[in-house]
């Protein structure tokens, strides 16, 4: 570089001095050094998420968030009278759970029985100054809670982190398309359940022709859903099922409004 190296610091002491300064900052005993205020911040190297319905990675703490940090988010159940959920803790930048690293799993049991979408499950991520992650899940109705602690050694290596970031950029467009399809799949399955529940409850109020049309379109749509692989389907197949969903929603609009 043509610049003479600095010889003002002992290279053998630099790391120890930095560690001492950081310890002093964290303990509150060191506020500044000479004329310079020292601020040393650790950040999360990759996004931390949990796996949600459809195999989607739902972020709770984004990459490069300053630690210590805590974040909570409310989730719910996807099936009627569901009494347990599995929390799969993920590290990585990809939108699908299978493409990220699983740091650990645990189950929250004894959820208060209720219709899908009613239970409120609070998931909390906490990362302390040592990079140790604590993840808890609490059923707000019953107060029942389970948790897991993940030591910093469970994380990816530096080379794996760099690869995860490269892969996220390389596959960004394709990942986005697949995620959109899986979100659509979740919405479509939810629509089927809503129609079936509304039909069972209100079928006596529907005229004969509308009941026949609903049953026919619903049956046809469910067959389409079983045949299609949303991760590998062609654009034409995807558009066909999107159009079928729109048609079914229009046919069942008056039925769904009765709920």
N, C-alpha and C positions, 0 to 999 in steps of 0.2 A: 504493500500500500504506500510505501515511501514515508510512512509515519513511524517515528521511533516508539517502541512499546513503553508503556508506563511501568515504572519500577517502584511506585509508591506503596504498593500493597504486597504483602507476603502471600504468594499463591497457596501455600500450605495452610494458611489461616483463614482464607476468604470464606469457605463454606461454613466453618465454625462461627465466624463473625456474623454471617448472614442468619444462621440458625439462632444465634443469641439475640440478634435484633428482632427477629420474628417472634421469638418467645417473649421478649420484653413488650412488644406491641400487643400480643394476645393477652398478656397478663395485666396490661395497663400501666406497667412500670416505665415504659419508654414511649415518649410522645414525639420526640424529635432528636436528631443528631446534629449538633452544631447549628448551622443555618438552614438545614434541610429537613423537611418533614418526610419521614420514611413511611411508605404505604406498600405493603406486600400482600398481594391477593392471590389466593388459589381459586381455580375455576374448574367446573366439571368438563372433562375432556370430550364426552359424548352425551347425547340426550338420554335421559332415563324415562322409560315409558312402562305401561302395563298393556297386556294383550286384552283386547275387547272383542265383542261379537264379530265373527267373520274373519278372525285372524289379523285384525288391524292393530298396529302399535299406536296407542294413544299417549302422547307425551305429557308428562307432568313437570319435569325439570329439563329445560332446554340446554343444549350444549353451550359452554362458555358462561354459564351462570356462576356468579361469585358465591363461594361457600365461606361460612356456614349458610345454609338455606333450608327453608321448610315450605312445602306447598301441599294444599289439600284440594280434593275435587270430589264431587258427588257423582256416583254411578248408581245403576239400578239393575234389576233382573230382566232376563229376556224370555223367561217362561213363567207360566202361571204356577203359583205355589212352590216356587223354587226355594229350597232350604239351605243351599250352600253355593258358594262361588269359589273358583280358583283364581288366585292372583299370581300372574306370571310377570315377574319383574324383568325388564329388558334394558339392554344398553346398545345404542346404535342409532344411525341416522336414517334407516330405511323405513318406509311407511307400513310394511308388512312384518308381523311378528316373526315369521319364520326366517327372515333375512337379518335379524338382529341376534345378539347373544343373550341367552337367558341367564340372569344372575342368580335366580332362585325362585321357588314357587311355594305357596302355602294356601291353605283353604280356610275360608271363613264359613263356619258351620252354624247351625241353629238359627238361621235367618227366620224372622217371623213370617209365617205363611201369608201370602197375599197375591193378588193378581200381578202379572208382569207389569213392570213400570212403576209400581207403587212403592216398593221398598227403597229406602235411601241408604246407600252404602258409601260411607266417607273413607276415601283412600288418602293417606297422608305419607308423603316422602319427606324425610329429614336427613340432611347431610351435615355432619359435624366438622370441626376444623381439621380433624385427622382423615377426612374423606370416608368415614364409615357411614353407610346408608342404613337407615331404619325405615322400614315400610310397614304401615299398619292399615288394617281394614276394619271398620266399625259399622255394625248395623244400628242405625240411629233409633230404630223403633225398640229394639230389645236391649241395646247397650252392649251386646256381645261383641268382642274384639279379638282379633288375632294379629300377629306381627312376625316380622323376620328381620334379622340384622345381617348386613352384607359387609364383610371386611374389605378394605381397599385392595387386598391381594386377589380378590375375586374378579377384579376388573380386567379388561384387555391390556395386553402389553402395548408399548409405544408403537411398535410396527403394526400391530393389529388395529390400533386406533387410526393410524395413517391410512391403512387399507380400507377401513370402514368409511372414512371420509371420501376417499377416491371413488369407492363403489357407489356411494350415495350420489355423487355428481355424475358418474358414468351412466347409471341406470335411472336417473331422475325422471326422465320423460316416460319411460316404460312403467316405472313404479307408480307414477301419478295416474296413468290410464288404468292399471290394474286396481289401484285403490278405489278409483271412482266406480269401477264395475262392482267391487265387493260392497261398497256403500249402497249402491243400487240394489244389490242382492238382499242386503239386510232390510232395506226399505220395502222391497217386494214381499219378503217373507212376513214382515210386520203387517203389510196390507192384507195379505191372505188371512192372517189371524183375526184382524179387525173385522173383515167381512164375515168370516165364519161366526164370530161371536155376535155380531149385529144381526145376522140372518137367523141364528138360533133364537135370539131374543124377540125379534120383530117380524118373523115371517108371516104371521097371521094377519098383519096389517098391509101386506103387499098383495097387489093383484096377481092373478095367475100368470099372465104373460111376462111380467117383470120377474117373478120368481123363476120361471123357466129360463129366461135370458141370463139371469145372474148365475144360476147353477151351471148352465152351459159354458159361459165365459170363464167362470172360476175354475171349472174342471179342466178346460183347455189350457188355462194359464198355469195351473199347477203341473200339468204334464210338461209344458215348456220349461218350467223351472227345474224339473228333475233331469231333463235331458241335457241342459246346457252346462258347460264348464266355464265359469265366468273368467277364470284366469287365462284361458287359452282360446276362447271363442273369437270368431271373426267379427269384423265391424258390422257386417250384414246381419249376423245372428243377434248381435247386441242391439242393433236398431230395431229388429223385429220384436224382441221381447220388451224393449222400451215402449214401442207403439202398443203392444198388447196390454201392458200395464196401464197406459193412459186410457185405453178403451175401457178396461175393467173399472178403473176409477170413475170414469164418466157414467158408466152403467149403474154403478153402486153408490153414486153420490147421494141420492135421496135416502138410501138405506143407512149409509154411514152418518148422515145428519140426524138420525133417530137416536144415536148413542148418547 
